Amino acid sequence: MPPISPAPEPTATLVLAADDPAALARFYGALLGVEPRPGLSPQHWCLALPGGGSLELYAPSRARPLPRGRGRLGLCLRLVGGVPELERRLASARALGAQLLEPLRQEAFGQEVWLLDPEGNGLLLLVLAP
């Protein structure tokens, strides 16, 4: 009997409901420097995330609507380059339509700033302490 091949590793993705998936894909694409690509339907967009995985944006079914809200899930962009890179990405995110939720602050683990993306989802920009 031939050996059984191991199952392929699963692919990690984040799934985010959006009122306007194409517009939110453009926001995250510009912020991350990646090109959004069409997904499984006209209301589904995908972006490759730095370091692996992907972000999937979709319009929820009218039969199962999801209200906007910050909730407990937020995308965290862990940046390299210290505070200058954090400030550059913060300015870029705000120019693209993100709103500052809390000012930049120093924590024991590094610097962080919380934003809301254009649809009100939590977005954390983070630089770890050396």
C-alpha positions in Angstrom: 0.0 0.0 0.0 1.5 3.4 -1.0 2.1 5.9 1.8 -0.6 8.5 2.4 0.5 12.0 1.5 0.2 14.6 4.2 -2.6 17.1 3.8 -1.6 20.5 2.5 -1.3 23.3 5.1 -4.3 25.5 5.4 -4.1 29.1 4.2 -4.8 31.8 6.8 -7.1 34.6 5.7 -8.9 37.4 7.5 -12.5 38.0 6.3 -14.0 41.4 6.7 -17.6 42.4 5.8 -17.8 45.7 4.0 -20.6 48.0 2.7 -18.4 48.8 -0.3 -15.8 45.9 -0.7 -14.1 47.5 -3.8 -13.6 50.8 -2.0 -12.3 49.2 1.2 -10.0 47.0 -0.9 -8.6 50.1 -2.6 -8.0 51.7 0.9 -6.1 48.7 2.2 -4.3 48.1 -1.1 -3.0 51.7 -1.0 -2.1 51.5 2.6 -0.3 48.1 2.2 1.2 48.8 -1.2 -0.5 45.8 -2.8 -3.0 45.5 -5.7 -6.4 44.3 -4.7 -7.7 41.5 -6.9 -11.2 40.4 -7.7 -12.5 37.5 -5.6 -15.3 35.0 -6.1 -18.0 37.5 -7.1 -18.3 41.1 -8.0 -18.8 41.9 -4.3 -15.7 40.1 -3.1 -12.1 41.4 -3.2 -8.8 39.9 -1.9 -5.4 41.4 -0.9 -2.2 39.6 -0.2 -1.0 40.5 3.3 2.7 41.2 3.9 4.2 38.1 5.6 1.6 35.8 4.1 -2.1 35.2 4.2 -4.7 37.4 2.8 -7.5 39.9 3.6 -10.9 39.0 2.0 -13.4 41.8 1.8 -17.0 41.0 0.9 -20.5 42.4 1.0 -22.7 40.4 3.4 -25.9 38.8 2.1 -29.0 40.9 2.4 -30.5 37.9 4.1 -27.7 38.0 6.8 -26.7 41.6 7.1 -23.9 42.6 9.5 -24.0 46.0 11.1 -20.9 48.3 11.0 -19.0 48.4 14.2 -15.5 48.2 15.7 -16.2 45.0 17.5 -13.3 43.0 18.8 -11.5 42.2 15.6 -9.1 44.8 14.1 -6.4 44.5 11.6 -2.9 45.1 13.0 -0.1 46.3 10.7 3.2 45.6 12.5 5.6 48.0 10.9 9.4 48.0 10.6 11.3 51.3 10.6 10.5 52.8 13.9 8.4 55.9 14.7 9.2 57.5 11.3 7.5 54.6 9.5 4.6 54.6 11.9 4.1 58.4 11.3 4.3 57.9 7.6 1.8 55.1 7.5 -0.5 57.1 9.9 -0.4 60.1 7.6 -1.1 57.8 4.6 -4.0 56.1 6.3 -5.6 59.4 7.3 -5.2 60.8 3.8 -6.9 57.7 2.5 -9.9 58.2 4.8 -9.0 56.6 8.1 -10.0 58.4 11.3 -7.8 58.7 14.3 -9.4 56.8 17.2 -6.6 57.3 19.8 -3.4 59.3 19.5 -0.1 57.7 19.1 1.2 56.4 22.4 4.2 54.7 23.9 3.7 51.3 25.5 6.2 48.9 27.1 6.2 46.8 23.9 6.5 49.8 21.5 4.5 52.5 19.9 1.0 52.2 18.6 -1.9 54.2 17.2 -5.5 53.0 16.8 -7.5 54.2 13.7 -10.9 53.4 12.2 -10.8 52.5 8.5 -13.2 54.2 6.2 -16.0 51.8 7.2 -15.4 52.1 11.0 -13.3 48.9 11.5 -10.5 48.9 14.0 -7.0 49.3 12.5 -3.8 49.2 14.7 -0.5 50.5 13.5 2.3 49.1 15.6 6.1 49.4 15.9 7.7 47.0 18.4 10.3 48.3 20.8 13.9 47.2 19.8 
